[in-house]
Amino acid sequence: MKRKGVGIRQSYDARALRVTVGDKNGKLHGPAVKNCYCLLDIIHKLWTPIDGEFDDYIVNPKPSGYQSLHTAVQGPDNSPLEVQIITQR
């Protein structure tokens, strides 16, 4: 928080939910990618997304190969909740 210069109200990762998606071999194929985005759609229908808090590392993977979708939402108790939909790979 000090490094980014944000207060507790702008810290959306104090609580997080991680969901891993992939096939039994750890590969990310078309159906698994589709499932990641379907899950994101469900999460955004359940809880209100927080503007500016979405990163798509499936379309833009990190140099390490890390692939995921990150979003922040107003969670079930109206508190911020970070959600990471992570590929098994």
MOWOJO-V831372 format. One record per backbone hydrogen bond with DSSP energy under -0.5 kcal/mol. NH is the residue of the N-H (numbers start at 1). CO is the residue of the C=O. Records with the same first field share a line. If there is no record, write none. Layout:
BEGIN
NH: CO / CO
END
This chain:
BEGIN
5: 1
6: 1
10: 7
11: 8
12: 10
14: 11
17: 82
19: 84
21: 86
23: 27
26: 23
29: 27
33: 29
34: 30
35: 31
36: 32
37: 33
38: 34
39: 35
40: 36
41: 37
42: 38
43: 39
44: 40
45: 41
46: 42
47: 43
48: 74
50: 72
51: 49
53: 50
55: 70
57: 55 / 68
60: 56
61: 58
62: 66
65: 62
69: 85
70: 55
71: 83
72: 53
73: 81
74: 48
75: 73 / 79
78: 75
81: 73
82: 15
83: 71
84: 17
85: 69 / 83
86: 19 / 84
87: 67
88: 21
END
